[in-house]
Amino acid sequence: MAQFTRVSRSVGLITLQNPPVNALSAVARQGIVDAVKRALSDPKVKSVVICGQNGIFCGGADIKEFGTNITGPPLVPMIHAIEASNKPVVAAIEGSAFGGGLELALGCHYRVAHSKAKLGLTEVTLGLLPAAGGTQRLPRLIGVPAALNLITTGRHVTAAEALQLGIVDQVTDHNAVDEAVKFALSVAGKSLDARRISTYPCPCPSDVDALFEEVMQKVRQSARGAIAPIACVQAVRAAATLPYSQGMEREQELMATLFTSGQARALQYCFFAQRAVGRWSMPSGARWDTSKPRSIHKAAVIGLGTMGRGIAVALAQTGLSVVAVETQEKQFMEAKKMVSGMMERGAKRHGTAPPLDKITYSQNIQAVADVDLVIEAVFEDMALKEKVFQQLSTICKQGTFLCTNTSALDVDHLASQTRNPELVVGMHFFAPAHVMKLLEVVYGPRSSPQAVATAMQLGKKMGKVSVAVGNCRGFVGNRMLKPYLEQALFLLEEGATPELVDGALEEFGFALGVFKMSDLSGLDVGWKVRKGDGLVEPGLASGPSARIRQGRRYSPLGDLLCEQGRFGQKTGQGWYRYDKPGSRVPRYDPWLHSFLEEYRTQHGIVARRIDQQEVLERCLYALINEGFRILEDGIAAGPEDIDIIYVFGYSWPRHRGGPMFYASMVGLAKVLERLEHYHQAHPDVPYMQPCNLLRRLVASGSPPVHKWKEAIKKLRSQL
Ligand SMILES: CCCCCCC/C=C/C(=O)SCCNC(=O)CCNC(=O)[C@H](O)C(C)(C)COP(=O)(O)OP(=O)(O)OC[C@H]1O[C@@H](n2cnc3c(N)ncnc32)[C@H](O)[C@@H]1OP(=O)(O)O
């Protein structure tokens, strides 16, 4: 797991060998300890280089070991031993040096990085802190403010930035190991007194207390309830205020609390879930590893509204040639300007050239004749989409994949409009499409595995986290949102306010509560859908039937707001008031509160006190229940797919692991009991009726979330 060789006569080369990322597993740590001992005891070795095999230095501690009975030599003394060595040790950093990997490098006396390497103390993203001395060494090396920034965000820095910050001593475009060996030869025999970072004083600004107070406030605000970033600040504060050994004690103390926390489990679950969704499967048995994607060189986007523009930018940024089609003159002119602006801003942020020449614009759909893949992003109207798919089917060359960006409509119905339904899949982007990381790839019963594989691969190229899901109304994300939104409205009817509901959800960790989010998305969007579903009945003002539609409880509150022209941020009024149309800061709206009171009076509802717990239980458990139905229906292959969709697409707090993971943490029996309770109280709300799968999982002993897939398979086979 760590190979020792002697190179250039006097350099001991220690190569970490733990594929795929050279994580510091127990065996790898033992390998390093043994190799370091060997290097230090070999009189022919005058200096040492540590590197990783296969072009990656080290992906950090082995996350798979967390939560198990950890054996092998601990990291902290191992790194101390390297730092204490009387022979110079140089880290040769290629690929990545993350978490414990960078901490290992900080224990070395010098660091040489390849220009393409990335470095970071990423532990906070896993609910931890850099507890192999990282919180104590990094501030001593680069100063408190820069260290705080890196440690509390876990962000990756390039080799160039690492050099500028003083994290590495040299950056090279050549082979980093060869350069590190040369470096090691040049420093052999030199004093190491000034090279042991743990002995450095911590450079601090004069008013340390004020600095930490300010940072702590900022971190609390952005952490949305996550505890690790706060512990990171506390650990760095120890570096700034205590001698190294006491700082280390504080680091370990804080880590002990984080290590066993539910948040760390949730974040580590998300890490693996994010990777697991790439290993997709379809009910037909088609899978990621047996389905070959086709290469896409040229793509087209049809419809340059908000979504189409974002998709065109995202495609062009991957280097593809893109044909962007918009048939309406005004929208066409506007879109061209907007798309160029979006690309220029993106390029400026990344310090690259905007890929303006990658896009050709056309007002004629015939322009897509020679593309390999089309993404339709016209207005969300089935008749319009049907027409577009019929046209595409005749215009496009043989074999072109036809994708739709619909957020809810029937992908299979669209496929039926084409000559080759097997080439049709959904590619459901989230707004803004060039920014949001999530992509739902929706397969219908006739979509070919190759079409799914191609859409998944294209999503990956665009830097998206792509999740393959089955075809149903709203797919996974929007289908689960419906019961959540519905409960929020019922809560308002019963006595809650938008402020109370949003407050509870934001305290839970959502970036925006449900009403703020609805104002941002536009209330008219759902109104149109409800009209299409025959749910909106203007004039049905009071009486018991006013709140029953299609045999179930219905709240017309959203429709009533829309009837008043209150569409949210865009009109300056929705569930909140905004300073002017387009403003983003929601303010308390006395009108809305009187409106709610009048509404309740009109419907004979006596407002009651609703607490945060009820808000969370009703909104979240209704959503989770639908998640179980989605699993039961086979629309999502496993809980990880649902959780990743919610974390990346719906701002579900990552430190709570996604809705299905959260349900497992709360306890499935408890979720079931609360759903039964609310369903008894509201029998006319079918979404609250506990799903069979949930009942059966509880009956089978509530297996942990990573065993659900297996349990569902077993339950299915028993049916
Ligand atoms: C006992 C007390 C311990 C004290 C610890 C002290 C403090 C130290 C803590 C840590 O170091 S925590 C770990 C910090 N490391 C990271 O955050 C890095 C995580 N990994 C990545 O960011 C990426 O994997 C990568 C290294 C940039 C490589 O990316 P790439 O896209 O090339 O591959 P992936 O698909 O992401 O990964 C491949 C494969 O490897 C698994 N894996 C990655 N990193 C780790 C790891 N640190 N431990 C265990 N496994 C890891 C990853 O899950 C993939 O496998 P599958 O999930 O697909 O099977």
The ligand as an SDF file (V2000), in Angstrom:
LIG
                    3D

 59 61  0  0  0  0  0  0  0  0999 V2000
  -10.1600    7.8550   12.2060 C   0  0  0  0  0  0  0  0  0  0  0  0
  -10.1330    9.2930   12.2820 C   0  0  0  0  0  0  0  0  0  0  0  0
   -9.7840    9.8610   11.0030 C   0  0  0  0  0  0  0  0  0  0  0  0
   -9.2490   11.2150   11.2070 C   0  0  0  0  0  0  0  0  0  0  0  0
   -9.3100   11.9120    9.9250 C   0  0  0  0  0  0  0  0  0  0  0  0
   -8.5300   13.1240    9.9860 C   0  0  0  0  0  0  0  0  0  0  0  0
   -9.0130   14.1200    9.0510 C   0  0  0  0  0  0  0  0  0  0  0  0
   -9.0520   13.7010    7.6600 C   0  0  0  0  0  0  0  0  0  0  0  0
  -10.2320   13.5390    7.0760 C   0  0  0  0  0  0  0  0  0  0  0  0
  -10.3160   13.2700    5.6510 C   0  0  0  0  0  0  0  0  0  0  0  0
   -9.3560   13.2090    4.9290 O   0  0  0  0  0  0  0  0  0  0  0  0
  -11.8640   13.0470    5.0450 S   0  0  0  0  0  0  0  0  0  0  0  0
  -11.6080   12.7630    3.3410 C   0  0  0  0  0  0  0  0  0  0  0  0
  -11.2620   14.0090    2.6300 C   0  0  0  0  0  0  0  0  0  0  0  0
  -11.1850   13.7630    1.2340 N   0  0  0  0  0  0  0  0  0  0  0  0
  -12.0340   14.2380    0.3490 C   0  0  0  0  0  0  0  0  0  0  0  0
  -12.9220   14.9660    0.6460 O   0  0  0  0  0  0  0  0  0  0  0  0
  -11.8160   13.8460   -1.0780 C   0  0  0  0  0  0  0  0  0  0  0  0
  -12.9510   13.0030   -1.5410 C   0  0  0  0  0  0  0  0  0  0  0  0
  -12.7530   12.5460   -2.8960 N   0  0  0  0  0  0  0  0  0  0  0  0
  -12.8680   13.3530   -3.9610 C   0  0  0  0  0  0  0  0  0  0  0  0
  -13.0950   14.5270   -3.8800 O   0  0  0  0  0  0  0  0  0  0  0  0
  -12.7280   12.6980   -5.2910 C   0  0  0  0  0  0  0  0  0  0  0  0
  -13.0130   11.3550   -5.1440 O   0  0  0  0  0  0  0  0  0  0  0  0
  -11.3420   12.8610   -5.9320 C   0  0  0  0  0  0  0  0  0  0  0  0
  -10.2400   12.4490   -4.9760 C   0  0  0  0  0  0  0  0  0  0  0  0
  -11.1410   14.3080   -6.3730 C   0  0  0  0  0  0  0  0  0  0  0  0
  -11.2850   11.9490   -7.1990 C   0  0  0  0  0  0  0  0  0  0  0  0
  -12.3580   12.3000   -8.0450 O   0  0  0  0  0  0  0  0  0  0  0  0
  -12.7460   11.3640   -9.2710 P   0  0  0  0  0  0  0  0  0  0  0  0
  -13.8510   12.0590   -9.9660 O   0  0  0  0  0  0  0  0  0  0  0  0
  -11.5430   11.0210  -10.0270 O   0  0  0  0  0  0  0  0  0  0  0  0
  -13.2610   10.0030   -8.6680 O   0  0  0  0  0  0  0  0  0  0  0  0
  -14.5180    9.7210   -7.7400 P   0  0  0  0  0  0  0  0  0  0  0  0
  -15.5680    9.1000   -8.5910 O   0  0  0  0  0  0  0  0  0  0  0  0
  -14.8860   10.8750   -6.9510 O   0  0  0  0  0  0  0  0  0  0  0  0
  -13.9300    8.6200   -6.7770 O   0  0  0  0  0  0  0  0  0  0  0  0
  -13.5150    7.3570   -7.2340 C   0  0  0  0  0  0  0  0  0  0  0  0
  -13.8590    6.3250   -6.1840 C   0  0  0  0  0  0  0  0  0  0  0  0
  -13.0710    6.5920   -5.0310 O   0  0  0  0  0  0  0  0  0  0  0  0
  -13.8960    6.7420   -3.8910 C   0  0  0  0  0  0  0  0  0  0  0  0
  -13.2640    7.7090   -2.9990 N   0  0  0  0  0  0  0  0  0  0  0  0
  -12.8660    8.9500   -3.2930 C   0  0  0  0  0  0  0  0  0  0  0  0
  -12.2920    9.5350   -2.2420 N   0  0  0  0  0  0  0  0  0  0  0  0
  -12.3480    8.6350   -1.2390 C   0  0  0  0  0  0  0  0  0  0  0  0
  -11.9030    8.6590    0.1090 C   0  0  0  0  0  0  0  0  0  0  0  0
  -11.3020    9.7200    0.6350 N   0  0  0  0  0  0  0  0  0  0  0  0
  -12.1410    7.5820    0.8430 N   0  0  0  0  0  0  0  0  0  0  0  0
  -12.7390    6.4760    0.3280 C   0  0  0  0  0  0  0  0  0  0  0  0
  -13.1670    6.4000   -0.9570 N   0  0  0  0  0  0  0  0  0  0  0  0
  -12.9600    7.4690   -1.7160 C   0  0  0  0  0  0  0  0  0  0  0  0
  -15.2120    7.2320   -4.4480 C   0  0  0  0  0  0  0  0  0  0  0  0
  -16.2450    6.9790   -3.5580 O   0  0  0  0  0  0  0  0  0  0  0  0
  -15.3130    6.4570   -5.7400 C   0  0  0  0  0  0  0  0  0  0  0  0
  -15.7350    5.1590   -5.4380 O   0  0  0  0  0  0  0  0  0  0  0  0
  -17.2560    4.7390   -5.6390 P   0  0  0  0  0  0  0  0  0  0  0  0
  -18.0560    5.4860   -4.6200 O   0  0  0  0  0  0  0  0  0  0  0  0
  -17.6180    5.1440   -7.0350 O   0  0  0  0  0  0  0  0  0  0  0  0
  -17.2400    3.2870   -5.3850 O   0  0  0  0  0  0  0  0  0  0  0  0
  1  2  1  0
  2  3  1  0
  3  4  1  0
  4  5  1  0
  5  6  1  0
  6  7  1  0
  7  8  1  0
  8  9  2  0
  9 10  1  0
 10 11  2  0
 10 12  1  0
 12 13  1  0
 13 14  1  0
 14 15  1  0
 15 16  1  0
 16 17  2  0
 16 18  1  0
 18 19  1  0
 19 20  1  0
 20 21  1  0
 21 22  2  0
 21 23  1  0
 23 24  1  0
 23 25  1  0
 25 26  1  0
 25 27  1  0
 25 28  1  0
 28 29  1  0
 29 30  1  0
 30 31  2  0
 30 32  1  0
 30 33  1  0
 33 34  1  0
 34 35  2  0
 34 36  1  0
 34 37  1  0
 37 38  1  0
 38 39  1  0
 39 40  1  0
 39 54  1  0
 40 41  1  0
 41 42  1  0
 41 52  1  0
 42 43  1  0
 42 51  1  0
 43 44  2  0
 44 45  1  0
 45 46  1  0
 45 51  2  0
 46 47  1  0
 46 48  2  0
 48 49  1  0
 49 50  2  0
 50 51  1  0
 52 53  1  0
 52 54  1  0
 54 55  1  0
 55 56  1  0
 56 57  2  0
 56 58  1  0
 56 59  1  0
M  END
$$$$
